[in-house]
Amino acid sequence: MYFLSGAFLLISGSEFGATAHNTAHDAFMTLSPYTSTRNDLGDEYFDQLDTARIQRHHVRRLEQLGYSVTLTPKEAA
């Protein structure tokens, strides 16, 4: 019991203020309507960044597995 009361006395006002600030910040970010404006990048985000690199990777991988690969662009609909 003495240890706990002594540990409580070691916490200064600035540490208590920092803890209170962090708690208030977390509550604000959880309840804030502004957090809904962050958009998800989507499932295909990384695939669209560098399509040429992804094509080379998959062609090379299929050739390593013994396939002959030729890529033809899809016609626009």
Backbone hydrogen bonds in HBPLUS format (Angstrom, degrees):
<---DONOR---> <-ACCEPTOR-->    atom                        ^
c    i                          cat <-CA-CA->   ^        H-A-AA   ^      H-
h    n   atom  resd res      DA  || num        DHA   H-A  angle D-A-AA Bond
n    s   type  num  typ     dist DA aas  dist angle  dist       angle   num
A0005-SER N   A0001-MET O   3.17 MM   4  6.44 162.4  2.20 151.1 155.6     1
A0006-GLY N   A0002-TYR O   2.90 MM   4  6.05 153.1  1.98 146.8 154.9     2
A0007-ALA N   A0003-PHE O   2.82 MM   4  6.03 153.7  1.89 150.3 157.7     3
A0008-PHE N   A0004-LEU O   2.97 MM   4  6.13 151.2  2.05 143.3 150.9     4
A0009-LEU N   A0005-SER O   3.10 MM   4  6.30 146.9  2.21 139.1 147.2     5
A0010-LEU N   A0006-GLY O   3.19 MM   4  6.44 129.5  2.46 136.6 149.0     6
A0010-LEU N   A0007-ALA O   3.20 MM   3  5.15 136.1  2.40  93.6 105.5     7
A0011-ILE N   A0008-PHE O   3.32 MM   3  5.61 150.7  2.41 103.3 111.0     8
A0016-PHE N   A0012-SER O   3.17 MM   4  6.46 156.7  2.23 147.4 154.0     9
A0017-GLY N   A0013-GLY O   2.87 MM   4  6.06 153.6  1.94 145.6 153.3    10
A0018-ALA N   A0014-SER O   2.91 MM   4  6.10 149.3  2.00 141.3 149.3    11
A0019-THR N   A0015-GLU O   3.01 MM   4  6.23 157.0  2.07 145.3 151.0    12
A0020-ALA N   A0016-PHE O   2.92 MM   4  6.15 159.7  1.97 148.2 154.0    13
A0021-HIS N   A0017-GLY O   2.84 MM   4  5.99 153.3  1.91 143.8 151.5    14
A0022-ASN N   A0018-ALA O   2.95 MM   4  6.16 162.7  1.98 148.6 152.6    15
A0023-THR N   A0019-THR O   2.99 MM   4  6.20 158.2  2.03 148.2 154.2    16
A0024-ALA N   A0020-ALA O   2.92 MM   4  6.11 161.2  1.96 148.6 153.9    17
A0025-HIS N   A0021-HIS O   2.84 MM   4  6.03 158.1  1.88 152.5 158.9    18
A0026-ASP N   A0022-ASN O   2.94 MM   4  6.10 161.8  1.98 147.8 152.3    19
A0027-ALA N   A0023-THR O   3.01 MM   4  6.21 158.8  2.05 147.6 153.3    20
A0028-PHE N   A0024-ALA O   2.94 MM   4  6.14 158.8  1.98 147.7 153.6    21
A0029-MET N   A0025-HIS O   2.93 MM   4  6.15 164.8  1.95 154.7 158.2    22
A0030-THR N   A0026-ASP O   3.01 MM   4  6.13 144.8  2.14 142.0 151.4    23
A0031-LEU N   A0027-ALA O   3.01 MM   4  6.16 158.2  2.06 150.3 155.5    24
A0032-SER N   A0028-PHE O   2.79 MM   4  5.51 128.1  2.06 147.5 159.2    25
A0036-SER N   A0033-PRO O   3.30 MM   3  5.83 155.7  2.36 109.4 115.7    26
A0037-THR N   A0034-TYR O   3.21 MM   3  5.57 162.7  2.24 108.6 113.9    27
A0048-GLN N   A0044-GLU O   3.12 MM   4  6.29 141.5  2.27 149.9 158.4    28
A0054-ILE N   A0050-ASP O   3.23 MM   4  6.53 160.1  2.27 150.0 155.7    29
A0055-GLN N   A0051-THR O   2.91 MM   4  6.11 156.4  1.96 149.8 156.0    30
A0056-ARG N   A0052-ALA O   3.01 MM   4  6.22 167.6  2.02 150.8 153.7    31
A0057-HIS N   A0053-ARG O   2.96 MM   4  6.13 159.4  2.00 147.4 153.4    32
A0058-HIS N   A0054-ILE O   3.07 MM   4  6.28 166.1  2.09 150.8 153.3    33
A0059-VAL N   A0055-GLN O   2.89 MM   4  6.03 162.2  1.92 157.0 162.5    34
A0060-ARG N   A0056-ARG O   2.91 MM   4  5.94 167.0  1.93 149.6 153.8    35
A0061-ARG N   A0057-HIS O   2.93 MM   4  6.10 152.9  2.01 143.2 151.4    36
A0062-LEU N   A0058-HIS O   2.92 MM   4  6.09 159.8  1.96 146.3 151.1    37
A0063-GLU N   A0059-VAL O   2.92 MM   4  6.14 155.5  1.98 151.1 158.3    38
A0064-GLN N   A0060-ARG O   2.96 MM   4  6.19 145.9  2.08 142.8 152.0    39
A0065-LEU N   A0061-ARG O   3.19 MM   4  6.48 132.5  2.42 136.0 148.0    40
A0065-LEU N   A0062-LEU O   3.10 MM   3  5.03 131.0  2.35  92.7 106.2    41
A0067-TYR N   A0062-LEU O   3.06 MM   5  5.53 164.3  2.09 145.2 143.1    42
A0066-GLY N   A0063-GLU O   3.07 MM   3  5.06 157.9  2.12 100.9 107.6    43
